[in-house]
Amino acid sequence: MHSRRGLQYLVAVTAAATSITLAGFTGAPAQASPETDALYNSAQRHFTDGDSTAGRAALHDLIGRDPTDAEALSLQAIWSHYAGDIPALNDAMGRLRAVDGGLAAGTDGVLHAVSAGIATLPNPLPALVGPQTGIVVFGFGLLPDGTPRPELVERLQAAWLQAIASPFSPIVVSGNNPSNGITEAQAMAGWLIGRGIPAERIHVENRAGSTVQNALFSADILHRVGANSVVAVTSPNHIRRAVADLYVAGIPVVGATTSLNQLVSQLPPPSKQAQYSIYLDATRTFQLNTSR
C-alpha cells in the first residue's frame, strides 16, 4: 500500500470518500415500477449467486425500461468493471453522471477502492503510523469456550506487533458472532490487554457479523475518535477484501498488516473468481439496496 500505485488510489479514494458515504443511500429510481423492481431484485440475486453475466443482463433490461434508475446504473458500472466491459462501464457511468452526480462520484470511488484492494499484497511487517491512523483488527470465529481460534490468534499476533509499532494509534477490534457468551471483539480485546496493550487504546465493536459490517462500523468508530486513516489487520486470504471495504466505508487505508499463515500462497494477484467477492462486498459496503 506504500507503492506509487497505492498512493494514487489513496488520493483518488480520499477525494471520493465523502461521496461514497453520502451517496450510498441515494439514487432511487425516478419512475420505480413493479417491473423494474423485479428486474433489480433479479439482478441482485444473480450477483449474490455468483452469476454476474445474468445480473448484468437483468440490469440492461431494467435500464432499457428506466434509463434514470441511478442504483441500477451504479451496479451496472461496478459489474461491467469486473467483467472488463469498458464500453458498458463508460456508458453506465456517463448516464449516471447525468442522473445523479453524487452517486456517480461515489461509484467511481468504489471502483478505485476495489482496484486498491486487488493490488494489496499481504505483509507481515507493521506499518509505522501516527495517532491519527487507527488500527482495525477483523474478527474470526471463536472456539466453543469463547477463546480465539488459531487463525484469530494469528491475526491478533499481527495486531499486537502493529500496536507496538504504532503506540499512539487507536485500535478497533471488530466482530460479534458470540461463543459461550463472549463476542469476537471481547475475546480480541482480552487477548491484547492480556499482552500489555492498554485497555484505553482499544475500542470494542461488538455488532459486526460480516466483513462489510466490520468495515462500516469500524470506520464510524475511527471517525468519532478523530482518526483519518487506517491500518487493516487480518489474514492474508482476507486482506484484499478488508482493504476494499474500508476504503468504500470512507476511510483511506495506509497499511495492510497480515498474519504469516498462507502468506506465500496469497502473494500472486487474485484470480478473477477470487476478485468476485471483493466486488460483491464493495456493493454491499456502498449500501446500494440489495432488494426493493
Buried (B, 14 or more C-beta within 10 A) or exposed (E): BEEEEBEBBBEBBBEBBBBBBBBBEBBEBEEEEEEBBEBBBBBBBBBBEEBBEBBBBBBBBBBEBBBBBBBBBBBBBBBBBBBEBEEBBEBBBEBBBEBBEBBBBBBBBBBBBBBBBBBBBBBBEBBEBEEBBBBBBBBBEBEEEBBBBEBBBBBBBBBBBBBEBBEEBBBBBBBBBBBEEBBBBBBBBBBBBEEEBEEEBBBBBBEBEBBBBBBBBBBBBBBEEEBBBBBBBBBBBBBBBBBBBBBBBBBBBBBBBBBEBBBEEBEEEBEEEBBBBBBBBBBBBBBBBEEB
